Amino acid sequence: MSKITESAVSGQDQFLDSAQSLRDYLQASVRQALRCVIEQEVTALCGDRHKPDDASDYYRAGSAQSYVMAHGKHEPMERPRVRERQGDGSSKEVSLRSWKLAQSQDDWEDAMMRATLCGVSTRSIPSLRESEVARESRSSISRLWQEKSAALVGQVQDSDLSDFNVVVLMLDAVALSDGLVATVALGINTEGQKRILGFRVGNSENQQVCEDLLGHLSRRGFKVTSGRRLLAVLDGSLALKNALLSHFPNALIQRCLVHKERNLKGYLSKRHWAELNRLFARLRKSQGAEDAKDAADAIAAFLADKNAQARTSFEEAGSELLTLARLEVTNELSVSLLSTNCIENVFKNLRLHIGRVSRWRESTDQADR
């Protein structure tokens, strides 16, 4: 080994040693600070350790083995015991506020939720570094996840929508398993903010489930401002369309171009996909109704002699493929409003978490969570 290499290794060892020493020092400092704060409260109640306050109703009663939360983990520490004299000659133990705060689970719970939401399975939690949620059993983490996720479901499903002025509504569904489908509503308000408004889990992407979802949104304050028309972006599902129009008869429907392009590729040979990509890209970039109609006519002409079913599928969508263009808005909005990709991004994150679920319990709130 060269002298330069030996010097580098030696320097690295010294750095690691000093880094560990720094961590040990910081941990010791935190423990000492906790002891000082707790002792201050005990002294305020009982007086100094060697000069007890005889006029006080509180007195020291030894200590007990317990723990505090430090650096995201349980740290053993003796808990001072304080008792309060009662009028009948008895006494009762006092709960120290500083000790209660020192045992707070908030940091641990936050770390656990971050790990779970990032895709770490509960059985892998104990392998995380100590500053996260090591030493916790997977069963305790599962129970906490159920509690916290149920609260998150409540926030999504029951929040007030009266102040969220929606101008664009997107509806789409994701299959959780065979016979278990979640239909999701996402709204975009006048300021461009996106928000999951709610969802319903059923056995398919059917009209009844969607009507229940939209009815629930209305009861929570979802409405279209007078003088405006709602722009709805759908994937082409007839059930979703019928449910939407039953609640909002004047809604403008924009069909998702990504879904339609994907559907057409299912009918065409792969040698035609590149040209179809180019034509749909032209449609997305078109500015105004006339430009968009020319782009749509070019797609129809391309499909005319390729596949009869593909041509029929494209014609079925009709003018709903051009709704946004007919509004004569800037085509900068096309990136967000010509597809349901806003919801698809949510579904992509969802699939990271449900890929290993082998059993869905439909009689519980598991699917909602």
Rosetta blueprint (number, residue, H / E / L):
1 M L
2 S L
3 K H
4 I H
5 T H
6 E H
7 S H
8 A H
9 V H
10 S H
11 G H
12 Q H
13 D H
14 Q H
15 F H
16 L H
17 D H
18 S H
19 A H
20 Q H
21 S H
22 L H
23 R H
24 D H
25 Y H
26 L H
27 Q H
28 A H
29 S H
30 V H
31 R H
32 Q H
33 A H
34 L H
35 R H
36 C H
37 V H
38 I H
39 E H
40 Q H
41 E H
42 V H
43 T H
44 A H
45 L H
46 C H
47 G E
48 D L
49 R L
50 H L
51 K L
52 P E
53 D L
54 D L
55 A L
56 S L
57 D L
58 Y E
59 Y E
60 R E
61 A E
62 G E
63 S E
64 A E
65 Q E
66 S E
67 Y E
68 V E
69 M E
70 A E
71 H L
72 G L
73 K E
74 H E
75 E E
76 P E
77 M E
78 E E
79 R E
80 P E
81 R E
82 V E
83 R E
84 E E
85 R E
86 Q L
87 G L
88 D L
89 G L
90 S L
91 S E
92 K E
93 E E
94 V E
95 S L
96 L L
97 R H
98 S H
99 W H
100 K H
101 L H
102 A H
103 Q L
104 S L
105 Q L
106 D H
107 D H
108 W H
109 E H
110 D H
111 A H
112 M H
113 M H
114 R H
115 A H
116 T H
117 L H
118 C L
119 G L
120 V L
121 S L
122 T H
123 R H
124 S H
125 I H
126 P H
127 S H
128 L L
129 R L
130 E L
131 S L
132 E L
133 V L
134 A L
135 R L
136 E L
137 S L
138 R H
139 S H
140 S H
141 I H
142 S H
143 R H
144 L H
145 W H
146 Q H
147 E H
148 K H
149 S H
150 A H
151 A H
152 L H
153 V H
154 G H
155 Q H
156 V H
157 Q H
158 D H
159 S L
160 D L
161 L L
162 S L
163 D L
164 F L
165 N L
166 V E
167 V E
168 V E
169 L E
170 M E
171 L E
172 D E
173 A E
174 V E
175 A E
176 L E
177 S E
178 D L
179 G L
180 L E
181 V E
182 A E
183 T E
184 V E
185 A E
186 L E
187 G E
188 I E
189 N E
190 T L
191 E L
192 G L
193 Q L
194 K E
195 R E
196 I E
197 L E
198 G E
199 F E
200 R E
201 V E
202 G E
203 N L
204 S L
205 E L
206 N L
207 Q H
208 Q H
209 V H
210 C H
211 E H
212 D H
213 L H
214 L H
215 G H
216 H H
217 L H
218 S H
219 R H
220 R L
221 G L
222 F L
223 K L
224 V L
225 T L
226 S L
227 G L
228 R L
229 R L
230 L L
231 L E
232 A E
233 V E
234 L E
235 D L
236 G L
237 S L
238 L H
239 A H
240 L H
241 K H
242 N H
243 A H
244 L H
245 L H
246 S H
247 H H
248 F L
249 P L
250 N L
251 A L
252 L E
253 I E
254 Q E
255 R E
256 C L
257 L H
258 V H
259 H H
260 K H
261 E H
262 R H
263 N H
264 L H
265 K H
266 G L
267 Y L
268 L L
269 S L
270 K H
271 R H
272 H H
273 W H
274 A H
275 E H
276 L H
277 N H
278 R H
279 L H
280 F H
281 A H
282 R H
283 L H
284 R H
285 K H
286 S L
287 Q L
288 G L
289 A H
290 E H
291 D H
292 A H
293 K H
294 D H
295 A H
296 A H
297 D H
298 A H
299 I H
300 A H
301 A H
302 F H
303 L H
304 A L
305 D L
306 K L
307 N L
308 A H
309 Q H
310 A H
311 R H
312 T H
313 S H
314 F H
315 E H
316 E H
317 A H
318 G H
319 S H
320 E H
321 L H
322 L H
323 T H
324 L H
325 A H
326 R H
327 L L
328 E L
329 V L
330 T L
331 N H
332 E H
333 L H
334 S H
335 V H
336 S H
337 L H
338 L L
339 S L
340 T L
341 N H
342 C H
343 I H
344 E H
345 N H
346 V H
347 F H
348 K H
349 N H
350 L H
351 R H
352 L H
353 H H
354 I H
355 G L
356 R L
357 V L
358 S L
359 R L
360 W L
361 R L
362 E L
363 S L
364 T L
365 D L
366 Q L
367 A L
368 D L
369 R L
